Amino acid sequence: MSQKNETLVLAISLLTTILLIGGGFWFFTQKSNVDLNNVINSQSNNNSNSSNQSQPQNTSTQPQGTTFATVKNVPTGSFNYGGSTSWAPIRLAIDPVIQTARLEFRLRYVQPNNATPGSGTGIQSLIDGQIAFAQSSRPILDEELSRAQKRGFRLNQIPVAIDGLAVAVNPNLNIPGLTIDQLKSIYTGKINNWNQVGGPNLPIKAFTRRVSDGGTVELFVQDILGGQAFSSQVEFVSTTTQALKKVADSPGGIYYASAPEVVPQCSIRPLPLGRTAGEYIPPYQEPLILPNQCPEKRNQLNIQAFQSGKYPITRNLFVVVKQNGQTEEQVGVAYANLLLTEQGQELITQTGFVKIR
C-alpha cells in the first residue's frame, strides 16, 4: 500500500474513533440523566464546604409551626442549659410557657461551678458536656471553635432575637447623648469629666462588670473599646442591679448593659447614642418618660431603631448548639425552633427584645 493510501486510512480510522466516543458520551448523558453542570457545581460546593470547616455555623432554622405545640422533633426528657445573663428575661417569661405547652420537654438552667454565669462560661460548659445547649449574647469565638473541634464536634450558633447595649446615667445629668468614640474615651480614661462632652463640670464615675462575667462585657471591650483595657478609674461591680443602684446614687455615674435591663428602669436615665456628634438615637421610644412618671409608665425599647440598625450598638442573641448528631444537638435545635415560631417571637418582643423574623 502506498504512503498516500496509508495516510488516508489512518485519517478515516481517527475520524471513526472520534465519532464513536462522541456518540457514546451523548448516549450516556441523555439516558442516565447526568447533568455535568450539576456535577461540577457539586464538586465546587464540596471543596468550598471543606475549606470552611473551622467557621461557626450561623444557621437560622426553619420553625415547623406557628405555636409551641406544633413544633416537631422536640425530644422527651429533662435537660440542663446555661449561659448569658442577658437572657434572663427570656428564661423567666418564655421558658415556663414552652414547658407548659410541651410537658415532655423539661428545661433546667444551671450555673457553672466556681465561675460567674455568662455567655463564655455557658459555651465552655457546653463544650465540657455539662449542659445540652447554651444561650449566648455574642458570637462564638475562634478559640471556642477550636476547643470544640479538639473534642470531636462543631458548634452551631442560631440567632433568635435582636438586642442592643444601652447606656445608663444619673437621671439628673444634663447631656443630650454620647458618640461611640466618647463612650470609648470614658471607659479607657481619656475623658474623665462630663464637661469634656458638653455636660456639667462633674467627674465621671464609670461602672462595669468584669470581662469574665459574660458576653455583654466581652462585646463592649471588643466592639467599643477595640480590645483596649478599662481605665484604672473604672469601678467593677458584680451585677447589673448593683451597677444601676450605684449610677442612681452617683451624680456622675455611667454604666452599660443589655437594653431591656436598662431602658425600663425608673432610677436612671437611658442615654441616646450616636456614631457622630449631634446625631443621637435613643434606645427608648420617644418621648422620654421621666422618673417621676415611673413606674405607672415605663420607657419602651426603640424597636424600629434596633431592627433598622440606626441604633449604633446592636447584637444578636444566639442559641449555641453542639453538632454531634446526638441528643444534645436535637435539644438545642428544638429550643431554637420553639423560639423562632410566631408565638416565640411575639413573646420575645414582650420581654423587651426585638424579634428577628
Salt bridges, closest charged atoms under 4 A:
GLU104 OE2 - ARG102 NH2 2.89
ASP128 OD1 - ARG151 NH2 3.13
GLU144 OE2 - ARG138 NH2 2.69
ASP163 OD2 - ARG315 NH2 2.82
GLU218 OE1 - ARG138 NE 2.64
GLU235 OE1 - LYS205 NZ 3.48
GLU235 OE2 - LYS246 NZ 3.15
ASP249 OD2 - LYS245 NZ 3.16
